[in-house]
Amino acid sequence: MAALGLAIIPAPATATPSYCGLVWGSLDKANSNPSTAPLTDVRSGRNRCFDRLVLDFAGAVTGYHVGYVDSVSMDGSGAAVPLRGGAYLSVVALAPAYDDAGSGTYRPADRRELVDVTGYGTFRQVAWAGSFEGRTTVGLGVRARLPFRVFGLEGPGSGSRIVLDVAHYW
């Protein structure tokens, strides 16, 4: 073909490469299995490609609903939870933050700053939104509406974790 004066144009790529090989999306993610195992801790971590939020439970927990919202609402009252960031994730565990006697099993020192996310690539703020009628909500302020994934893990011991990873970029 080049002899006829036609340029050879390579075919377009069939897929755009993803950031760090991540193929997550930004739509809501859910697992509808409720539990009575209470929340015991909220913690976070950083990775080269994403920031991670972990909810720890004193038993098996797999139920959650995580999605982008215009405003995270306080459990029970519905009041808006102030968050820093360009986008907000409502992180709902289908499990309480109190025991069978109604005593709190997770008592944050500062409801506005559950964990220190200073210097994180994506996270801007993690705030308490409450626990009511077997559901516990955490508000997560992030830099922008970015891809995320959610999954459950067993352990340590008889406990479990709900893990939320939010990518640094698309």
C-alpha positions as CSV (number, residue, x, y, z in Angstrom):
1,M,0.0,0.0,0.0
2,A,2.8,2.4,0.7
3,A,3.9,2.1,-2.9
4,L,0.6,3.6,-4.0
5,G,1.2,6.7,-1.8
6,L,-1.2,5.6,0.9
7,A,-0.1,5.9,4.5
8,I,-0.6,2.9,6.7
9,I,-2.5,4.0,9.8
10,P,-2.5,1.7,12.8
11,A,-5.9,0.4,14.0
12,P,-7.2,2.2,17.1
13,A,-6.7,0.5,20.4
14,T,-9.7,-1.6,21.4
15,A,-9.6,-0.5,25.1
16,T,-8.1,2.4,27.0
17,P,-5.6,1.3,29.5
18,S,-6.8,1.8,33.1
19,Y,-4.9,3.5,35.8
20,C,-2.7,0.9,37.6
21,G,-4.6,-1.8,35.9
22,L,-7.7,-1.0,38.0
23,V,-11.0,-1.8,36.3
24,W,-13.4,-0.5,38.9
25,G,-16.3,1.8,38.2
26,S,-18.0,4.6,40.2
27,L,-21.5,3.1,40.4
28,D,-23.1,2.0,43.7
29,K,-21.9,-1.3,45.2
30,A,-24.0,-3.4,47.6
31,N,-24.3,-6.7,49.4
32,S,-27.7,-7.1,51.1
33,N,-26.7,-9.5,53.9
34,P,-27.4,-7.9,57.3
35,S,-25.5,-8.9,60.5
36,T,-25.7,-8.3,64.2
37,A,-21.9,-8.3,64.6
38,P,-21.0,-4.8,65.9
39,L,-18.5,-2.3,64.5
40,T,-15.3,-2.1,66.6
41,D,-12.9,0.1,64.6
42,V,-12.5,2.3,61.5
43,R,-9.0,2.6,60.0
44,S,-7.4,3.6,56.7
45,G,-4.3,3.1,54.6
46,R,-2.5,4.3,51.5
47,N,-1.4,2.4,48.4
48,R,0.4,3.6,45.3
49,C,-2.8,3.4,43.3
50,F,-5.6,3.9,45.8
51,D,-6.6,4.9,49.4
52,R,-8.2,2.3,51.6
53,L,-10.9,2.5,54.3
54,V,-11.5,-0.5,56.6
55,L,-14.4,-1.1,58.9
56,D,-13.6,-3.8,61.5
57,F,-16.4,-6.0,63.1
58,A,-16.6,-8.4,66.0
59,G,-18.1,-11.2,63.9
60,A,-19.0,-12.0,60.4
61,V,-20.3,-9.0,58.4
62,T,-20.8,-9.0,54.6
63,G,-23.6,-6.5,54.1
64,Y,-23.0,-3.0,52.8
65,H,-24.1,-0.3,50.5
66,V,-21.5,2.2,49.2
67,G,-22.2,5.0,46.7
68,Y,-21.7,8.6,45.7
69,V,-24.2,11.0,47.1
70,D,-24.9,14.7,47.0
71,S,-24.7,14.7,50.8
72,V,-24.1,12.0,53.5
73,S,-27.0,11.9,55.9
74,M,-26.8,11.3,59.7
75,D,-28.4,8.0,60.7
76,G,-31.7,8.6,62.5
77,S,-32.0,12.4,62.0
78,G,-31.2,12.7,58.3
79,A,-29.1,15.8,59.0
80,A,-26.3,16.4,56.5
81,V,-22.8,15.4,57.6
82,P,-20.3,18.1,56.6
83,L,-17.4,16.7,54.6
84,R,-14.4,18.1,52.8
85,G,-13.8,17.0,49.2
86,G,-15.1,17.3,45.7
87,A,-17.3,14.2,46.0
88,Y,-18.9,12.2,48.8
89,L,-19.3,8.5,49.4
90,S,-21.9,7.2,51.8
91,V,-20.5,4.0,53.4
92,V,-23.2,2.0,55.0
93,A,-22.5,-1.3,56.9
94,L,-25.6,-3.4,57.4
95,A,-24.5,-4.0,61.0
96,P,-24.7,-1.9,64.2
97,A,-22.1,0.0,66.2
98,Y,-23.6,-1.2,69.5
99,D,-24.1,-4.5,71.3
100,D,-27.3,-6.4,72.3
101,A,-27.6,-4.2,75.4
102,G,-27.4,-1.0,73.3
103,S,-23.9,0.0,74.5
104,G,-21.7,1.5,71.8
105,T,-18.9,-0.7,70.5
106,Y,-17.2,2.0,68.5
107,R,-16.9,5.4,70.1
108,P,-14.8,7.8,67.9
109,A,-12.7,10.4,69.7
110,D,-13.7,12.9,67.1
111,R,-16.8,12.2,65.0
112,R,-15.6,14.7,62.3
113,E,-12.2,13.0,61.8
114,L,-12.4,9.2,62.4
115,V,-8.9,8.7,60.9
116,D,-6.2,11.1,59.9
117,V,-6.1,11.2,56.1
118,T,-3.6,14.1,55.8
119,G,-1.4,13.5,52.7
120,Y,-3.6,10.9,51.1
121,G,-4.0,10.9,47.4
122,T,-7.8,10.7,47.3
123,F,-9.3,10.8,50.8
124,R,-10.1,14.2,52.2
125,Q,-12.1,13.3,55.3
126,V,-13.7,10.4,57.1
127,A,-16.7,11.3,59.4
128,W,-19.2,9.5,61.6
129,A,-22.8,9.6,60.5
130,G,-24.1,7.3,63.2
131,S,-25.6,3.9,63.8
132,F,-29.4,3.3,63.9
133,E,-31.6,0.3,63.5
134,G,-28.8,-2.1,62.7
135,R,-27.1,0.2,60.1
136,T,-23.9,2.1,60.6
137,T,-22.9,5.0,58.3
138,V,-19.6,6.6,57.7
139,G,-19.2,9.6,55.4
140,L,-16.1,9.7,53.1
141,G,-15.1,12.9,51.4
142,V,-12.8,12.3,48.4
143,R,-11.0,14.5,45.9
144,A,-13.3,13.7,43.0
145,R,-15.8,11.1,41.9
146,L,-13.3,8.3,41.2
147,P,-13.6,4.5,40.7
148,F,-13.9,2.4,43.8
149,R,-14.4,-1.2,44.9
150,V,-15.8,-2.8,48.1
151,F,-15.4,-6.3,49.5
152,G,-15.5,-8.2,52.7
153,L,-12.7,-10.2,54.4
154,E,-12.8,-12.7,57.2
155,G,-10.6,-12.2,60.3
156,P,-8.6,-11.5,62.2
157,G,-9.8,-14.3,64.5
158,S,-13.6,-14.5,64.5
159,G,-14.0,-10.9,63.2
160,S,-14.4,-9.5,59.7
161,R,-13.8,-6.4,57.7
162,I,-15.5,-4.4,55.0
163,V,-12.9,-2.8,52.8
164,L,-13.3,0.2,50.5
165,D,-10.6,1.2,48.0
166,V,-10.9,4.4,46.1
167,A,-8.5,4.9,43.1
168,H,-6.3,8.0,42.9
169,Y,-7.2,8.5,39.2
170,W,-9.4,7.1,36.4
